[in-house]
Amino acid sequence: MSSGASTDRTAGDRGRGRALVVLPTYEEARNLEGIVPLILEADPRIDILIVDDASPDGTGAIADRIASTEPRVRVLHREGKQGLGSAYLTGFGIGLEQGYEWLIEMDADYSHDPKYLPEMLDAASGEADLVIGSRYVRGVNVINWPMSRLLLSWFANKYAHWITGLPLKDATSGFKCFRREVLEAIDFDRVGSTGYKFQFEMDYRAWKQGFRLKEIPIVFTDRGTFEVGRYAAMNVRTFSKVWQWFIHRKIEGTESDQDRG
């Protein structure tokens, strides 16, 4: 941990009444200095924890420079690329220890527009426990995706709903705001997912615990390149893993009456 991001267990009042954006980074040198001010300007309740996985392009050094002059930004440096799900869980754990009321996950590449953060926080302060920035709750709101990728993503969400009953249009969204009570109720040691499956699993676990889920419409703008074959193969693996995970839970009886709230 650097730049003032203490893991001191006595720092539990740091986040009282505030929200922590957990911002995983890997090779985000060209984006970080632009996205951080936009996040901070979006809502005065927000602080940022950058979780950098030893980016070879100097992202970590840029993060440290930003944090050295901005008290609302802290940095966690990790050794090597450990994965998105792991980055979020680590950041969530730190945020909970420091007393934050809301924990937010979002991408650092501008695909998630910070302008939606106040609405997400307001919803998570009232009628919802987990707020999802949804690409599909009102039609399809995605920019820079070819039709093949849209169809694969849409089918992935339909599939997840079909096998689990999860009442979401966009269960694989990576733009979310959790009330701290939701994360406190989830055993992080039992969350073994990464990538899209991580997003689904966190939604599912929150729902089965009886927490209130709400989708708000966003426009998602993809900033990367797209390879049809690679994305299709990734989705096939994701479908298979979601199915295996769901069946495993059924067999082991982990969906207890208590889980159902």
Helices and strands as residue ranges (DSSP letters): E 19-25, H 29-42, E 46-52, H 59-69, E 73-77, H 84-97, E 102-105, G 114-116, H 117-124, E 130-134, E 142-143, H 147-164, E 176-179, H 180-184, G 188-190, H 195-208, E 213-217, E 220-221, H 228-252
